[in-house]
Amino acid sequence: MSLRGIIKPYPSPLITGRGIDLDFPMLVGCLSLLGLGLIMIASASTEVAAVQSGSPLYYMIRHLIYAVLGLGACIVTMMIPIATWQRLGWLMLLGAFGLLVMVIIPGIGREVNGSMRWIGFSFFNVQPSEIAKVFVVIYLAGYLVRRQKEVRESWMGFFKPFIVLLPMAGLLLMEPDFGATVVMMGAAAAMLFLGGVGLFRFSLMVVLAVGAVVLLIQMQPYRMARLTNFADPWADQFGAGYQLSQALIAFGRGEWLGVGLGNSVQKQFYLPEAHTDFVFSVLAEELGAVGSLCTLALFVFVCIRGMYIGLWAEKAKQFFAAYVAYGLSFLWIGQFLINIGVNVGLLPTKGLTLPFLSYGGSSLVICCACLGLLLRIEWESRTHLGSEEMEFHESDFVEEPNHGR
């Protein structure tokens, strides 16, 4: 049986009567970031990989494998109707809680650099926080659709999501993963605002969130140290400010056009985590300010396109899909702002990957799966075939696609 025959009951943008019908600007933007990430991982990790594994291409090959798995996840998510995600939202929420509990259990969770953020398998590690963030977005989108009037008009409808969000944030902080907590809560707050929460209640939430962040920083000495050291990393250049000072040196060496691909000096054991959290600094050193700004422009385009996909779904009255698109876009925006802010010294040092660009299997696969969800949402809103109850026929797909949005 052909592939088309297997998935015929579930039409997707990959197989229709007129062939592949995708949002190509979004796809090209994300694939460009994916390709750039592969090139930068190959460049930034050679010295570390050669010493740790004996092969300078060790991390590049692993990243390529993760990219292939990610593209597979993207294809799978594109084939699943959005209505299915909506039905399974509560199961995903339970799964997210289960994963976050498992990762902090000794013997199951794997500790790296003082944090238990990974569940280790024989050949790869799974980072539950990456999965949990997406599952929270899907669950919260369903809640906003089911309780739309309650969310907009009552305090109870506004506070109910936090009965779920606060325990999940607590589990993330137990790992600890402060960056993932901030990104998840920020995306949830943005979704609530777009869901119609009143300005007064939203402002109160922002004040409480800022107060909670200040309190959490003061509770842990290492967080306070990061906050004070990022303001002047040169005061302790070879101590607490070492990572940031080396990142800033990389930006300075890059100047306008960079030192050339593969010619970075900072990746040679000067800059820690050069192929993960600080890959953008190596990119700035090798490709210069011009390359950095082009990469930033690509990120901005992808994030704005994701927001527009949500807007198109909302105009098509597919509100669950719209909230999912908004939430996923805000997850990318949050990680993008924090990672770039850390690299350029605008934010305290925080371990958070750069979507599509940094080395990290879980992050890359989840980013590709999110891309698949966004492409599916765009297709369903454009063809108005997002209803699970609608029967699909070959005649539904005879018109030429319109990408003129």
C-alpha positions as CSV (number, residue, x, y, z in Angstrom):
1,M,0.0,0.0,0.0
2,S,1.3,3.4,-0.9
3,L,2.0,6.1,1.7
4,R,-0.8,8.2,0.3
5,G,-3.2,5.2,0.8
6,I,-2.1,4.8,4.4
7,I,-2.8,8.4,5.5
8,K,-5.7,9.1,3.1
9,P,-8.3,9.3,6.0
10,Y,-6.2,12.1,7.5
11,P,-5.5,14.7,4.9
12,S,-2.4,16.8,5.5
13,P,-0.5,19.5,3.8
14,L,2.0,16.9,2.6
15,I,-0.3,14.9,0.5
16,T,-3.3,16.5,-1.3
17,G,-4.8,16.4,-4.7
18,R,-2.5,19.2,-5.7
19,G,0.7,17.8,-4.1
20,I,2.6,19.4,-1.2
21,D,0.7,22.4,0.1
22,L,2.8,24.1,2.8
23,D,3.6,27.6,4.1
24,F,6.9,27.7,2.3
25,P,8.1,31.0,3.8
26,M,7.9,29.6,7.3
27,L,9.4,26.3,6.2
28,V,12.3,27.9,4.4
29,G,13.0,30.2,7.3
30,C,13.2,27.4,9.8
31,L,15.2,25.1,7.5
32,S,17.6,28.0,7.0
33,L,18.1,28.2,10.7
34,L,18.5,24.4,10.9
35,G,21.1,24.4,8.2
36,L,23.0,27.3,9.7
37,G,22.9,25.5,13.1
38,L,24.4,22.4,11.6
39,I,27.2,24.5,10.0
40,M,27.9,26.3,13.3
41,I,27.9,23.1,15.4
42,A,30.4,21.6,13.0
43,S,32.6,24.7,13.4
44,A,32.2,25.4,17.1
45,S,32.6,21.8,18.4
46,T,35.5,20.5,16.5
47,E,38.2,21.0,19.2
48,V,36.0,19.9,22.1
49,A,34.8,16.8,20.1
50,A,38.4,15.9,19.1
51,V,39.5,15.9,22.7
52,Q,36.5,14.2,24.3
53,S,35.7,11.6,21.6
54,G,38.7,11.5,19.3
55,S,36.6,12.6,16.3
56,P,36.3,16.3,15.5
57,L,33.0,15.6,13.8
58,Y,31.4,13.8,16.7
59,Y,29.0,16.5,17.8
60,M,28.2,17.5,14.2
61,I,27.2,13.9,13.3
62,R,25.0,13.6,16.4
63,H,23.4,17.0,15.6
64,L,22.7,15.8,12.0
65,I,21.1,12.6,13.4
66,Y,18.9,14.8,15.7
67,A,18.0,17.0,12.8
68,V,16.8,14.0,10.8
69,L,14.8,12.8,13.8
70,G,13.4,16.3,14.1
71,L,12.3,16.5,10.5
72,G,10.6,13.1,11.0
73,A,8.8,14.6,14.0
74,C,7.8,17.6,11.9
75,I,6.3,15.3,9.3
76,V,4.4,13.3,11.9
77,T,2.9,16.4,13.5
78,M,1.9,17.8,10.2
79,M,-0.2,14.6,9.6
80,I,-2.1,14.8,12.8
81,P,-5.3,17.0,12.8
82,I,-5.3,19.9,15.3
83,A,-8.6,18.5,16.7
84,T,-6.7,15.5,17.9
85,W,-4.2,17.6,19.8
86,Q,-7.2,19.4,21.4
87,R,-8.8,16.1,22.6
88,L,-5.5,14.8,24.0
89,G,-4.6,18.1,25.8
90,W,-5.3,16.8,29.3
91,L,-3.4,13.5,28.7
92,M,-0.4,15.6,27.5
93,L,-0.6,17.6,30.7
94,L,-0.5,14.5,32.8
95,G,2.4,13.2,30.7
96,A,4.3,16.4,31.3
97,F,3.9,16.1,35.1
98,G,5.0,12.5,34.9
99,L,8.2,13.4,33.0
100,L,9.1,16.2,35.3
101,V,8.6,14.0,38.4
102,M,10.7,11.2,36.9
103,V,13.6,13.5,36.0
104,I,14.1,14.5,39.7
105,I,14.1,10.9,40.9
106,P,17.7,9.8,41.7
107,G,18.6,6.9,39.4
108,I,16.3,8.0,36.6
109,G,17.3,11.6,36.1
110,R,20.8,12.3,34.9
111,E,22.8,15.1,36.6
112,V,24.9,17.4,34.5
113,N,26.7,20.5,35.8
114,G,24.7,20.3,39.1
115,S,21.2,20.1,37.4
116,M,19.0,17.0,36.9
117,R,17.3,18.0,33.6
118,W,17.8,14.8,31.6
119,I,16.5,11.3,31.5
120,G,19.3,9.2,30.1
121,F,19.0,6.4,27.6
122,S,21.7,4.3,26.0
123,F,22.5,6.6,23.1
124,F,20.7,9.8,23.9
125,N,19.1,12.0,26.6
126,V,15.6,13.3,26.8
127,Q,15.0,16.8,28.4
128,P,11.5,16.7,29.9
129,S,11.3,20.4,30.3
130,E,11.3,20.9,26.5
131,I,8.4,18.5,26.1
132,A,6.5,19.9,29.1
133,K,6.6,23.5,27.7
134,V,4.8,22.4,24.5
135,F,2.3,20.2,26.3
136,V,1.4,23.1,28.6
137,V,0.8,25.4,25.6
138,I,-1.6,22.7,24.1
139,Y,-3.4,22.2,27.4
140,L,-3.7,26.0,28.1
141,A,-5.0,26.6,24.5
142,G,-7.8,24.1,25.1
143,Y,-8.6,25.7,28.5
144,L,-8.9,29.1,26.9
145,V,-11.4,27.8,24.3
146,R,-13.5,25.9,26.8
147,R,-13.5,28.7,29.4
148,Q,-13.3,31.7,27.2
149,K,-16.1,33.7,28.8
150,E,-14.9,32.7,32.3
151,V,-11.4,33.8,31.6
152,R,-12.4,37.2,30.3
153,E,-15.0,38.0,33.0
154,S,-14.1,36.4,36.3
155,W,-11.2,36.2,38.6
156,M,-11.7,32.4,39.0
157,G,-11.3,31.8,35.3
158,F,-8.1,33.8,35.4
159,F,-6.6,32.0,38.4
160,K,-7.5,28.4,37.5
161,P,-4.7,27.8,35.0
162,F,-2.2,28.7,37.8
163,I,-3.4,25.7,39.8
164,V,-1.6,23.7,37.0
165,L,1.2,26.1,36.1
166,L,2.6,26.8,39.6
167,P,3.2,23.1,40.5
168,M,4.8,22.6,37.1
169,A,7.0,25.6,37.7
170,G,7.9,24.2,41.1
171,L,9.0,20.9,39.5
172,L,11.1,22.8,36.9
173,L,12.8,24.8,39.7
174,M,13.6,21.5,41.6
175,E,15.8,20.4,38.7
176,P,16.7,23.4,38.8
177,D,15.8,25.0,35.4
178,F,15.1,28.6,36.0
179,G,15.2,29.6,32.3
180,A,12.6,27.0,31.2
181,T,10.4,28.2,34.1
182,V,10.6,31.8,32.9
183,V,9.9,30.9,29.3
184,M,7.0,28.6,30.1
185,M,5.3,31.1,32.5
186,G,6.0,34.0,30.0
187,A,4.3,32.1,27.2
188,A,1.4,31.2,29.4
189,A,0.9,34.8,30.5
190,A,1.0,36.0,26.8
191,M,-1.6,33.4,25.9
192,L,-3.9,34.5,28.8
193,F,-3.6,38.1,27.6
194,L,-4.4,37.2,24.0
195,G,-7.2,35.0,25.4
196,G,-8.9,38.2,26.6
197,V,-7.8,38.6,30.3
198,G,-8.6,42.1,31.4
199,L,-5.7,44.6,31.7
200,F,-6.0,45.0,35.4
201,R,-5.8,41.3,36.1
202,F,-3.0,40.9,33.6
203,S,-1.1,43.8,35.2
204,L,-1.5,42.2,38.6
205,M,-0.1,38.9,37.2
206,V,2.9,40.8,35.8
207,V,3.6,42.4,39.2
208,L,3.3,39.1,41.0
209,A,5.5,37.4,38.5
210,V,8.2,40.0,38.8
211,G,8.0,39.7,42.6
212,A,8.3,35.9,42.3
213,V,11.4,36.2,40.1
214,V,13.1,38.6,42.5
215,L,12.3,36.3,45.4
216,L,13.6,33.2,43.6
217,I,16.9,35.0,42.7
218,Q,17.4,36.0,46.3
219,M,16.7,32.5,47.5
220,Q,19.7,31.0,45.7
221,P,23.2,32.5,46.1
222,Y,24.4,31.3,42.6
223,R,21.5,33.2,41.0
224,M,22.3,36.4,42.9
225,A,26.0,36.0,41.9
226,R,25.0,35.7,38.2
227,L,22.9,38.8,38.5
228,T,25.7,40.9,40.0
229,N,28.5,39.5,37.9
230,F,26.8,40.1,34.5
231,A,26.7,43.8,35.1
232,D,30.5,43.9,35.2
233,P,32.0,40.6,34.1
234,W,35.5,42.1,33.9
235,A,35.5,42.6,37.7
236,D,36.0,38.9,38.0
237,Q,37.2,38.0,34.5
238,F,38.7,34.6,35.5
239,G,36.0,33.7,38.0
240,A,32.3,34.3,38.0
241,G,32.4,36.6,34.9
242,Y,34.6,34.2,32.9
243,Q,31.9,32.9,30.5
244,L,30.4,36.2,29.7
245,S,33.8,38.0,29.3
246,Q,34.9,35.3,26.8
247,A,31.6,35.6,24.9
248,L,32.1,39.4,24.6
249,I,35.7,38.8,23.4
250,A,34.2,36.7,20.7
251,F,31.9,39.5,19.6
252,G,34.8,41.9,19.6
253,R,37.0,39.7,17.5
254,G,34.3,39.2,14.9
255,E,34.0,43.0,14.1
256,W,31.9,43.6,11.0
257,L,32.6,40.6,8.7
258,G,34.1,38.1,11.1
259,V,37.3,36.1,11.1
260,G,36.0,33.5,8.7
261,L,34.0,30.3,9.1
262,G,36.0,27.8,11.2
263,N,38.6,30.4,12.4
264,S,37.2,31.1,15.8
265,V,39.8,31.3,18.6
266,Q,37.2,31.4,21.5
267,K,35.9,27.9,20.6
268,Q,39.3,26.5,21.5
269,F,38.5,25.9,25.1
270,Y,38.3,29.6,26.0
271,L,34.5,29.8,25.8
272,P,32.7,27.1,27.7
273,E,29.6,25.5,26.1
274,A,30.6,27.0,22.7
275,H,28.4,24.6,20.7
276,T,25.4,24.8,23.0
277,D,24.4,27.9,25.0
278,F,27.0,30.2,23.4
279,V,27.0,29.1,19.8
280,F,25.7,32.6,18.8
281,S,29.0,34.1,20.2
282,V,31.0,31.8,18.0
283,L,28.8,32.7,15.1
284,A,29.4,36.4,15.8
285,E,33.2,35.8,15.9
286,E,33.3,33.9,12.6
287,L,30.6,35.7,10.6
288,G,30.8,39.1,12.2
289,A,28.1,41.7,13.0
290,V,26.7,41.3,9.5
291,G,26.2,37.5,9.9
292,S,24.8,38.0,13.4
293,L,22.3,40.6,12.2
294,C,21.2,38.4,9.3
295,T,20.7,35.5,11.8
296,L,18.7,37.8,14.0
297,A,16.5,38.9,11.1
298,L,15.8,35.2,10.3
299,F,14.8,34.6,13.9
300,V,12.5,37.7,13.9
301,F,10.9,36.6,10.6
302,V,10.2,33.0,11.9
303,C,8.7,34.3,15.2
304,I,6.5,37.0,13.5
305,R,5.4,34.4,10.9
306,G,4.3,32.1,13.7
307,M,2.3,34.9,15.3
308,Y,0.7,35.6,11.9
309,I,-0.2,31.9,11.6
310,G,-2.1,32.3,14.9
311,L,-3.8,35.4,13.6
312,W,-4.9,33.7,10.4
313,A,-6.3,30.8,12.5
314,E,-8.2,33.2,14.7
315,K,-9.7,34.9,11.7
316,A,-10.8,31.5,10.5
317,K,-12.5,31.0,13.9
318,Q,-10.2,28.1,14.8
319,F,-9.4,29.5,18.2
320,F,-7.6,26.4,19.7
321,A,-5.2,26.4,16.8
322,A,-4.7,30.1,17.1
323,Y,-3.8,29.9,20.8
324,V,-1.4,27.0,20.1
325,A,0.3,29.0,17.4
326,Y,0.6,32.0,19.7
327,G,2.0,29.9,22.5
328,L,4.6,28.1,20.4
329,S,5.7,31.4,18.9
330,F,6.1,32.9,22.4
331,L,8.2,29.9,23.5
332,W,10.5,30.6,20.6
333,I,10.6,34.3,21.3
334,G,11.4,33.7,25.0
335,Q,14.2,31.3,24.3
336,F,15.5,33.6,21.5
337,L,15.5,36.7,23.7
338,I,17.1,35.0,26.7
339,N,19.8,33.2,24.8
340,I,20.8,36.3,22.7
341,G,20.5,38.5,25.8
342,V,22.9,36.2,27.7
343,N,25.4,36.1,24.8
344,V,25.6,39.8,24.4
345,G,25.6,40.5,28.2
346,L,22.1,42.0,28.5
347,L,20.9,39.2,30.8
348,P,22.6,37.1,33.5
349,T,24.2,33.9,32.3
350,K,21.5,31.2,31.9
351,G,21.7,27.8,30.3
352,L,19.0,28.0,27.6
353,T,19.4,26.7,24.0
354,L,18.9,28.8,20.9
355,P,16.0,27.3,18.8
356,F,17.2,25.4,15.8
357,L,20.8,26.6,16.2
358,S,22.2,25.2,19.5
359,Y,23.4,21.6,19.9
360,G,20.8,19.6,21.9
361,G,18.7,16.6,20.8
362,S,15.5,17.3,22.8
363,S,15.5,21.0,21.9
364,L,16.0,20.4,18.2
365,V,13.5,17.6,17.9
366,I,10.8,19.6,19.8
367,C,11.5,22.7,17.7
368,C,11.0,20.7,14.5
369,A,7.8,19.2,16.0
370,C,6.5,22.7,16.8
371,L,7.3,23.7,13.2
372,G,5.1,20.8,12.0
373,L,2.3,22.0,14.3
374,L,2.5,25.5,12.9
375,L,2.5,24.3,9.3
376,R,-0.5,22.2,10.1
377,I,-2.3,25.1,11.7
378,E,-1.6,27.4,8.7
379,W,-2.9,24.8,6.3
380,E,-6.1,24.0,8.2
381,S,-6.9,27.7,8.6
382,R,-6.2,28.5,4.9
383,T,-8.2,25.6,3.5
384,H,-10.9,25.8,6.2
385,L,-10.6,22.1,6.7
386,G,-9.7,22.2,10.3
387,S,-12.9,20.6,11.6
388,E,-12.6,17.0,12.7
389,E,-16.2,16.4,11.7
390,M,-15.8,17.5,8.1
391,E,-15.6,14.8,5.5
392,F,-12.7,15.2,3.1
393,H,-12.9,14.4,-0.6
394,E,-10.4,14.7,-3.4
395,S,-12.4,17.7,-4.8
396,D,-11.6,19.6,-1.7
397,F,-8.0,20.0,-2.8
398,V,-8.3,20.9,-6.5
399,E,-7.8,24.6,-6.2
400,E,-4.3,26.1,-6.4
401,P,-2.7,27.0,-3.1
402,N,-2.6,30.7,-2.2
403,H,0.5,31.9,-0.3
404,G,-0.1,35.5,-0.9
405,R,-0.7,36.4,2.7
